[in-house]
Amino acid sequence: MGAITEGANGAIAVAGDETSLTFTPYQVRLADGTTIAHETRGGNMSAVWAVDLGGGWFAEIAHLGDGPNGGELVMTVTHIDQERTRRWVTIGALWADELPPHVGPSWPVAVDLALGLMEGTPDILPASVTKDDVEALHQRLLGALHG
């Protein structure tokens, strides 16, 4: 039986029936030790990577553009069973409570693309962040970039 668990420092564990992974804002580690990271962080992924975790659990990891530090990852998890389909989305380090002095041009674009992943009714992770929060961040980023 699969599950999603929020951990410390933005880590999210996803367990399917056959394997599991741990997502952190810049790296994903599978149960077998395989590590997924964006190529700017020493990994081999340039855009998107997906895995079937078994038992109707699927994860997609994407790099939508650089945020405050570059190489930030987002994750969408889908669980499909006979009764319903459920989705979770995390934007990792694209999320920021406070903006740094400089906002690069790709950060608002990446957050805008992440908002597209939040269409419908997915659960947002961490649970303390809402879609409204992400939309407000997007507006703050645009304001910082374009004054």
C-alpha positions in Angstrom: 0.0 0.0 0.0 1.5 3.3 -1.1 1.8 6.6 0.8 3.2 10.1 0.8 5.0 11.5 3.8 6.4 15.0 4.3 9.7 15.2 6.0 12.2 17.8 7.1 13.8 20.4 4.8 11.3 19.9 2.0 11.8 16.2 1.7 8.8 14.2 0.5 8.8 10.4 0.6 6.6 8.6 -1.9 6.1 4.8 -1.6 4.4 2.7 -4.2 3.8 -1.0 -4.0 7.1 -1.9 -5.8 9.5 0.9 -5.0 9.8 4.3 -3.4 11.6 7.6 -3.8 12.5 10.6 -1.7 12.1 14.0 -3.3 14.2 17.0 -2.2 14.1 20.4 -4.0 17.3 19.6 -6.0 17.5 15.8 -6.1 15.4 12.6 -6.1 16.7 9.4 -4.7 15.1 6.0 -5.5 15.1 3.1 -3.1 17.7 1.3 -5.2 20.1 4.3 -4.8 19.5 5.9 -8.2 19.8 9.7 -8.0 18.0 12.1 -10.3 19.1 15.7 -10.5 19.1 18.5 -13.1 22.2 18.6 -15.3 23.1 22.0 -13.8 23.4 20.2 -10.4 25.5 17.3 -11.8 22.6 15.1 -12.8 21.6 13.8 -16.2 18.0 15.2 -16.3 17.4 18.2 -18.6 13.6 18.5 -18.5 11.5 15.6 -17.2 11.8 12.2 -15.7 9.0 9.7 -14.7 8.7 6.5 -12.8 6.0 3.9 -12.1 6.3 3.1 -8.4 3.8 0.2 -8.6 0.2 -0.2 -7.4 -1.1 2.7 -9.4 1.5 5.2 -8.0 3.4 7.3 -10.6 5.8 10.3 -10.1 7.0 12.9 -12.6 9.9 15.1 -11.8 10.5 18.2 -13.9 12.8 21.2 -14.2 10.5 24.0 -15.3 13.2 26.7 -15.2 15.7 28.1 -12.7 14.4 29.6 -9.5 16.5 31.5 -6.9 19.5 29.1 -7.1 19.1 27.1 -10.3 18.3 23.4 -10.9 15.1 23.4 -8.8 12.9 20.4 -9.3 9.1 20.0 -9.1 7.2 16.8 -8.6 3.7 15.6 -9.5 2.5 12.3 -8.0 -0.5 10.5 -9.2 -2.3 7.6 -7.5 -4.9 5.7 -9.6 -7.2 3.1 -8.0 -10.6 1.7 -8.8 -12.4 4.4 -6.9 -10.6 7.6 -7.9 -7.5 9.3 -9.2 -5.6 11.6 -6.8 -2.7 14.0 -7.5 -0.1 15.8 -5.4 2.2 18.7 -6.6 5.3 20.1 -4.9 7.3 23.0 -6.3 10.2 22.5 -4.0 12.7 25.4 -3.9 10.7 27.4 -6.4 8.7 28.4 -3.4 10.1 31.2 -1.2 8.6 33.1 1.7 10.9 36.0 1.1 12.4 37.1 -2.2 16.2 37.6 -2.6 17.5 41.0 -3.8 17.8 39.7 -7.4 15.0 37.8 -9.2 16.2 36.1 -12.4 13.9 36.1 -15.5 13.2 32.4 -15.5 11.9 32.1 -11.9 8.5 33.7 -12.6 8.2 31.6 -15.7 8.9 28.4 -13.8 6.4 29.3 -11.1 3.8 30.1 -13.8 4.4 26.6 -15.3 4.1 25.1 -11.9 0.7 26.8 -11.5 -0.3 24.9 -14.6 0.5 21.7 -12.8 -2.0 22.7 -10.1 -5.0 22.8 -12.3 -7.9 20.8 -11.0 -7.8 19.8 -7.4 -4.4 18.4 -6.5 -3.0 18.4 -3.0 -0.2 20.9 -2.7 2.9 19.9 -0.8 4.0 21.1 1.7 0.5 21.2 3.1 1.3 24.7 4.5 1.4 26.1 1.0 -1.8 26.7 -1.0 -2.4 27.4 -4.7 -3.3 31.0 -3.7 0.1 31.3 -2.0 1.8 30.2 -5.2 -0.2 32.7 -7.3 0.8 35.5 -4.8 4.4 34.4 -5.1 4.1 34.6 -8.9 2.8 38.2 -8.7 5.6 39.2 -6.3 8.2 37.7 -8.6 6.7 39.6 -11.6 6.7 42.8 -9.5 10.3 42.3 -8.5 11.4 41.6 -12.1 9.4 44.3 -13.8 9.0 46.8 -11.1 
